[in-house]
Amino acid sequence: MKTAILTTAFLMTLLQSYTVFSQGKRKPASAGRQEFIEVEKNVRLHITDLGEGQPIVLIHGWPLNNAMYEYQYQYLVEKGFRVIGISLRGFGKSDKPYGRYDFDVFSDDIKVVLEKLEIENAVLGGFSMGGAVVLHYVTKYNSAHISKLALFAAAAPSWVQRPSYPYGLTEEGAASFVQLTRTDRPQVLENFDKAFAATENGISEGMSAWLKGINMEASPYAATQSIKALAGLDLRPELAKIKVPVVIFHGVKDKLCDFVLAEQLQAGIKDSYLVKFENSGHALFIEEMDKFNTELEKFAKM
């Protein structure tokens, strides 16, 4: 009996030694990059960080998150870029604290992420509400950490009509939209789904279901507060401050952010250029995916 116990103990010791030795010799498969970055105490943002080379940083629209760029990530990595998607606080897998959800906060958070990742000379891109976010970031921080700006179906320079600016939603329309986010979020997302593409069935049922799933990950409170902040944002006075190269992607048939917004951006940003997506609505990154990806690659390499 004693011999059997000693034999068992010896075999267990050998097995443990082998396991420790094997683990110690294994070469890590991970590149060691962070998936979450703390931007302030108890607030972490979810990051997708793939590839090597020139950095491209992408900011999502409302109420999406960085998962929306699934079909850009792999393309850009294969073309030799490091691509980083940031989910803003309140969206996706990022933390959803009670507090402010405005464009100063979003810009401050982006600044912390770029500092912690030691990113320089990046192409910064933003879609829809994210387009307004990146415009605000560039003007607030004088283009810190970035060398180029890309705007995709941007809800800017103003998403809402103002004196001498008859474009976008009326104030009443924006207020009704904000109220609907408080009372019937599924209806908001259903309306978005119908208007997202150039035609009601412009994207596949699978793509539509995928986008709805991403949208439902947003904090309802963050979704309401951020869209309310967007309605109050007027970036027209800031456009002249932009000194980096700018490209504007916009669907000609966009029903959520009319194409005239892209024309207003081009008129206000010196030396910017406009890429028209003739067959797209708001979902240009899906509807004309190949063109979107190749035009973004071309701009990054200019």
C-alpha positions in Angstrom: 0.0 0.0 0.0 2.8 2.4 1.0 4.6 1.6 -2.3 1.5 2.4 -4.3 1.1 5.8 -2.6 4.7 6.7 -3.2 4.4 5.7 -6.8 1.3 7.8 -7.3 2.9 10.8 -5.7 6.0 10.5 -7.8 3.9 10.3 -11.0 1.9 13.4 -10.0 5.1 15.3 -9.3 6.4 14.4 -12.8 3.2 15.4 -14.4 3.1 18.8 -12.6 6.8 19.4 -13.5 6.1 18.6 -17.2 3.1 21.0 -17.2 5.0 23.9 -15.7 8.0 23.2 -18.1 5.6 23.1 -21.1 3.9 26.3 -20.2 7.2 28.0 -19.6 8.5 27.1 -23.0 5.4 28.0 -24.9 5.7 31.0 -27.2 2.7 33.4 -26.6 0.2 33.4 -29.4 -1.2 36.8 -28.4 0.5 40.0 -29.5 -0.1 41.2 -26.0 -2.4 44.1 -26.9 -5.2 45.3 -24.6 -8.8 44.7 -25.3 -10.0 47.2 -22.7 -8.4 50.5 -21.9 -9.2 52.6 -18.8 -10.0 56.2 -19.7 -10.9 57.3 -16.2 -11.4 55.6 -12.9 -13.9 52.7 -13.3 -14.5 53.4 -17.0 -13.0 51.1 -19.6 -13.4 51.3 -23.4 -13.5 48.2 -25.6 -10.8 48.2 -28.3 -10.4 46.1 -31.4 -6.6 46.4 -32.3 -5.4 44.4 -35.2 -2.5 44.4 -37.7 0.8 46.2 -38.0 1.9 49.4 -39.8 0.2 52.7 -40.4 -2.6 53.1 -37.8 -6.2 53.7 -38.9 -8.5 54.5 -36.0 -12.2 54.1 -36.5 -15.1 55.5 -34.5 -18.6 54.0 -34.9 -22.0 55.7 -35.4 -25.1 55.8 -33.2 -26.1 53.4 -31.6 -23.6 51.0 -33.0 -20.1 50.1 -31.7 -16.7 49.1 -33.1 -18.1 45.8 -34.3 -19.7 47.7 -37.3 -16.3 47.7 -39.0 -16.0 43.9 -39.2 -15.7 44.1 -43.0 -13.1 46.8 -42.9 -10.8 45.3 -40.2 -9.6 42.3 -42.1 -9.3 44.1 -45.4 -7.1 46.8 -43.9 -4.9 44.3 -41.9 -4.3 42.4 -45.1 -3.2 45.7 -46.8 -0.6 46.3 -44.2 -2.3 48.6 -41.7 -2.8 48.5 -38.0 -6.5 49.2 -37.5 -8.0 50.2 -34.2 -11.8 50.4 -33.5 -12.9 52.2 -30.3 -16.3 51.6 -28.8 -17.4 54.9 -27.2 -18.5 54.7 -23.5 -22.0 53.6 -23.3 -21.8 51.4 -26.4 -21.0 47.8 -27.2 -18.7 46.1 -24.7 -17.4 49.5 -23.3 -18.5 50.4 -19.8 -21.8 52.2 -19.4 -21.5 54.5 -16.4 -24.1 57.0 -15.3 -22.8 60.5 -16.2 -22.2 62.7 -19.2 -22.4 61.5 -22.8 -21.4 64.4 -24.9 -18.7 65.3 -27.5 -16.2 66.7 -25.0 -16.3 63.4 -23.1 -16.0 61.3 -26.2 -13.1 63.3 -27.5 -11.3 63.2 -24.1 -11.7 59.4 -24.1 -10.3 59.0 -27.6 -7.3 61.2 -26.6 -6.6 58.9 -23.6 -6.8 55.8 -25.8 -4.4 57.2 -28.4 -2.0 58.3 -25.7 -2.0 54.9 -23.9 -1.5 53.0 -27.2 1.2 55.5 -28.2 -0.5 56.1 -31.5 1.0 58.8 -33.8 0.2 59.9 -37.4 -3.0 57.9 -37.5 -5.8 58.2 -40.0 -8.9 58.9 -37.9 -12.3 58.0 -39.3 -15.8 58.4 -38.0 -19.2 57.2 -39.2 -22.5 59.2 -38.8 -22.5 60.5 -35.2 -18.9 59.2 -35.1 -18.1 61.7 -37.9 -19.2 64.5 -35.6 -17.1 63.0 -32.8 -13.9 62.9 -34.8 -14.5 66.4 -36.1 -14.9 67.7 -32.6 -11.8 65.7 -31.5 -9.6 67.2 -34.2 -10.6 70.8 -33.5 -10.5 70.4 -29.7 -7.1 68.8 -29.6 -5.5 70.3 -32.7 -5.3 67.0 -34.5 -3.2 65.4 -31.8 -1.9 61.9 -32.7 -3.4 62.0 -36.2 -2.3 63.1 -39.6 -5.5 62.6 -41.7 -9.3 62.7 -41.1 -12.0 60.6 -42.9 -15.7 61.3 -42.5 -18.2 58.6 -43.4 -21.9 59.7 -43.8 -21.1 62.2 -41.1 -24.0 63.8 -39.1 -22.2 67.1 -39.4 -21.5 70.0 -39.5 -24.9 70.2 -37.9 -27.4 67.4 -37.7 -30.2 69.9 -37.0 -31.4 72.9 -38.9 -30.3 76.4 -37.7 -30.6 80.0 -38.7 -29.1 80.3 -42.2 -28.6 76.5 -42.3 -31.8 74.8 -43.7 -30.3 71.3 -43.7 -30.9 68.3 -41.6 -33.8 67.7 -39.1 -36.0 70.4 -37.8 -35.6 71.2 -34.1 -39.1 69.6 -33.6 -38.1 66.5 -35.5 -34.9 66.1 -33.5 -36.9 66.5 -30.2 -39.4 63.9 -31.3 -36.6 61.5 -32.2 -34.9 62.0 -28.8 -38.3 61.4 -27.0 -38.8 58.2 -29.0 -35.5 56.8 -27.8 -36.9 57.2 -24.2 -40.3 55.6 -24.9 -39.9 53.0 -27.8 -36.3 52.0 -28.6 -37.3 49.0 -30.7 -39.3 51.3 -32.9 -36.4 53.7 -33.3 -34.2 50.8 -34.4 -36.9 49.5 -36.8 -37.2 53.0 -38.4 -33.4 53.1 -38.7 -33.3 49.7 -40.3 -35.8 50.7 -43.0 -34.0 53.9 -43.8 -30.4 52.7 -43.4 -29.8 51.6 -47.0 -30.7 53.3 -50.3 -33.8 51.2 -50.6 -35.8 49.4 -47.8 -34.3 46.0 -48.9 -30.9 47.4 -49.9 -29.0 45.2 -47.5 -29.6 41.5 -46.8 -31.8 40.1 -44.0 -28.6 38.7 -42.5 -26.8 42.0 -42.5 -29.9 43.7 -41.1 -30.2 41.3 -38.2 -26.4 41.6 -37.5 -26.7 45.4 -37.3 -29.8 45.2 -35.1 -27.9 43.0 -32.7 -25.0 45.5 -32.5 -27.4 48.3 -31.9 -29.1 46.6 -29.0 -25.8 46.4 -27.1 -26.0 50.2 -26.5 -27.0 51.6 -23.1 -30.5 53.1 -23.5 -29.4 56.0 -21.3 -26.2 56.6 -23.3 -28.1 56.4 -26.6 -30.6 59.1 -25.5 -28.0 61.4 -24.0 -25.6 61.2 -26.9 -28.3 61.8 -29.6 -29.5 64.7 -27.5 -25.9 66.1 -27.4 -25.7 65.7 -31.2 -28.9 67.7 -31.7 -27.2 70.6 -29.8 -23.9 70.4 -31.7 -23.0 72.9 -34.4 -19.5 72.4 -35.8 -19.7 75.0 -38.6 -17.5 77.5 -36.8 -14.9 74.9 -36.2 -14.3 73.6 -39.8 -11.9 76.3 -40.7 -9.5 75.2 -37.9 -8.9 71.8 -39.6 -5.4 71.7 -41.1 -5.0 68.0 -41.9 -6.1 66.3 -45.1 -9.7 65.3 -45.1 -11.8 62.9 -47.2 -15.6 62.8 -47.1 -17.4 59.6 -48.0 -21.2 60.0 -48.4 -24.0 58.0 -50.0 -25.9 60.1 -52.6 -29.2 58.4 -51.5 -28.6 58.8 -47.8 -32.0 59.2 -46.0 -30.6 59.7 -42.5 -27.9 62.2 -43.2 -28.8 64.0 -46.4 -26.0 64.2 -49.0 -26.1 68.0 -48.7 -24.4 67.6 -45.3 -21.3 66.3 -47.2 -21.4 69.2 -49.5 -21.5 71.6 -46.6 -18.5 69.9 -45.0 -16.6 70.1 -48.3 -17.4 73.8 -48.6 -16.2 74.4 -45.0 -13.0 72.3 -44.9 -10.2 73.7 -46.9 -8.6 71.2 -49.4 -11.0 68.4 -48.5 -12.4 66.1 -51.2 -15.6 64.3 -51.5 -16.1 60.7 -52.6 -19.7 60.0 -53.8 -21.2 56.6 -53.3 -23.8 56.7 -56.0 -25.5 53.5 -55.1 -25.6 53.9 -51.3 -27.8 55.3 -48.6 -26.5 55.6 -45.0 -25.0 52.1 -45.0 -22.2 52.9 -47.5 -19.7 50.7 -45.6 -21.9 47.7 -46.5 -23.7 48.7 -49.7 -20.5 49.6 -51.5 -18.1 47.7 -49.3 -15.4 47.2 -51.9 -15.3 50.9 -52.9 -15.4 52.0 -49.3 -12.4 49.8 -48.4 -10.3 50.6 -51.4 -11.0 54.4 -51.2 -10.1 54.4 -47.5 -6.9 52.4 -48.3 -6.0 54.9 -51.1 -6.6 57.9 -48.8 -4.4 56.4 -46.0 -1.6 55.8 -48.5 -1.7 59.3 -50.1 
